[in-house]
């Protein structure tokens, strides 16, 4: 049994993964380019801050690492990263509240149906 999960050593399997599903990998890498392209209307620093926020909410460690590096290279400050963290946290929490509203409706519907 493995003693650790998701470690930077896993990057050694990048080529194996890409070569095992080349068409799917190409599609993914094109999406990655969409997020990281430098010729978009949205400046690179803001693209990277958005990418950091999404990576935080999807909890992708490799994405967080990659986009923090890109954001720093694009001129993001410590304070911008910190605000991004809390904006992402607030929106993630907001999603729970929004789904909580649906949960309450479903509970009420189910309770009424079982009366």
Residue, then its C-alpha position, 0 to 999 in steps of 0.5 A: x500500500x502506498x504511504x503517500x498520495x499526490x506528491x510532486x514525484x507524480x510529475x514523472x508520470x506526465x509523459x506516460x499519461x499524455x501518451x496513453x490518451x493523446x487526443x484527450x491530452x491535446x484537448x486538455x492542453x488546449x484548455x490549459x492554453x486558454x487559461x494561460x494565453x498572453x494575448x487575451x483581452x484580460x491581462x495575464x496577471x488577472x487571468x492568473x489570479x482567476x486561475x488561482x481562485x478556481x484552483x483553490x475551489x477545485x482543490x487542485x494542488x498542482x494547479x495552485x502551484x502552477x498558477x501561483x508561480x505564473x501569478x508571481x511572474x505576472x506581477x501579482x503581489x502577496x496581498x493580491x494572492x491573499x485577497x484571492x484566497x478569501x474571495x475564493x473561500x467566500x464564493x465557495x461558502x456561498x455555493x454551500x448556502x445556495x445549495x443549502x436553500x435547495x436542500x431546504x426546499x427538497x426537505x420541505x417537499x419530501x416532508x410534505x409528501x410523507x405526511 
